[in-house]
Amino acid sequence: MKRSRFTEEQIIGILKEQEAGLKVSDLCRKHGIGDATFYKWKTRYGGLEVSEARRLKALEDENSRLKRLLANAMLDNAALKEIVGKKW
């Protein structure tokens, strides 16, 4: 997944500028982003504060780490079942 060149703090700052009354098209031109990117950010970060966005990022990272651990455990389990099945 491509990493954003904007941090969560910057994204929330941009969203707050729009809430303050700037037009979306002017805001996108100012920061060099597309309309689709702005609306994607708005659905993901709309209404969040910076601390909440950091917490969301930490939870997403932990969730992906746990999913990888579960996938590895399931592969090990399948391999062990296969070995035991061949022995008997």
Helices and strands as residue ranges (DSSP letters): H 8-19, H 24-31, H 35-45, H 50-87
